[in-house]
Amino acid sequence: MLGLAKAIQLSVAPVFLLTAIAGLLGVISNRLARVLDRAQALRSASDEGLDLALLKRRMTLLTRSTEAVTVTGVLVSAVVAVTFVSAIAVLDLAAIVVPLFVAAMLALMVGLLTLLLDARLSARMIRQRF
């Protein structure tokens, strides 16, 4: 029973990270929905031009960000599972947990950086309009 309590205790921190990842995916999907709505509005109007190309670039960035953050969620889930198994089976699986967590953080950085690139592109579009 003590092993189970320790396993749950060790798994709690990455589970909070999963909550943050879910929130980040919500932000990204909302941004993507707004970009798609704007692209549809531009497509129905005769004034396409540069804005449509920039919106297409934003869609690409947001899609890549979604992919990277989703990979982060999968990797963090794997960290939770391996940590749980490690605590229950009383095995030292640090050689598995550490690379999984590092890979998760790298994927999160990619997702956040692509989200930052989208925000910069969005700001550029706004500056061009006003």
KEPA-932567 format. One record per residue (C-alpha): residue in one letter; y, x, z. Coordinates in steps of 0.05 Angstrom, whole numbers, padded with zeros to 5 digits, always signed. Layout:
<sites>
aYXZ...
</sites>
This chain:
<sites>
m+00000+00000+00000l+00047+00058+00015g+00035+00085-00055l+00056+00019-00086a+00121+00018-00045k+00136+00089-00067a+00121+00071-00140i+00169+00013-00138q+00222+00055-00103l+00217+00109-00157s+00221+00058-00213v+00283+00023-00189a+00336+00071-00215p+00311+00070-00287v+00307-00006-00284f+00382-00008-00269l+00391+00035-00331l+00352-00018-00370t+00402-00070-00346a+00460-00027-00372i+00424-00017-00438a+00416-00093-00446g+00491-00101-00434l+00507-00047-00484l+00462-00081-00536g+00501-00145-00523v+00567-00110-00536i+00541-00078-00600s+00512-00143-00627n+00578-00180-00613r+00617-00127-00651l+00567-00131-00708a+00573-00207-00710r+00649-00201-00715v+00644-00150-00771l+00595-00195-00809d+00641-00255-00800r+00700-00215-00826a+00660-00190-00885q+00640-00261-00904a+00712-00283-00900l+00734-00225-00944r+00679-00239-00994s+00700-00311-01003a+00772-00288-01013s+00794-00251-01075d+00823-00193-01033e+00762-00149-01022g+00778-00076-01037l+00779-00023-00983d+00769-00070-00924l+00700-00090-00949a+00679-00017-00956l+00703-00002-00886l+00667-00063-00858k+00603-00040-00893r+00612+00028-00859r+00622-00006-00792m+00558-00048-00803t+00520+00017-00815l+00547+00050-00753l+00533-00011-00709t+00463-00017-00737r+00449+00056-00722s+00478+00047-00652t+00433-00013-00641e+00373+00027-00663a+00389+00087-00618v+00403+00043-00557t+00339+00004-00569v+00300+00070-00573t+00333+00088-00507g+00307+00024-00476v+00236+00038-00500l+00239+00109-00473v+00267+00087-00406s+00212+00034-00402a+00161+00089-00415v+00193+00130-00359v+00185+00071-00311a+00112+00060-00332v+00094+00134-00326t+00130+00141-00259f+00094+00079-00233v+00026+00105-00255s+00042+00174-00227a+00059+00146-00158i-00001+00099-00156a-00052+00149-00182v-00020+00205-00141l-00014+00249-00203d+00042+00296-00221l+00065+00270-00288a+00133+00305-00287a+00113+00341-00351i+00114+00273-00385v+00171+00239-00347v+00222+00295-00357p+00218+00298-00434l+00217+00222-00439f+00280+00217-00396v+00315+00273-00435a+00297+00239-00500a+00323+00173-00473m+00390+00205-00454l+00396+00238-00522a+00383+00171-00556l+00434+00138-00511m+00485+00192-00529v+00472+00179-00603g+00481+00104-00592l+00546+00114-00554l+00574+00163-00604t+00560+00117-00662l+00593+00061-00623l+00653+00106-00612l+00656+00121-00687d+00656+00046-00700a+00713+00036-00650r+00753+00090-00684l+00741+00059-00752s+00760-00009-00725a+00825+00020-00697r+00840+00052-00764m+00831-00015-00798i+00878-00048-00749r+00931+00007-00759q+00927-00002-00834r+00941-00077-00827f+01001-00070-00781
</sites>
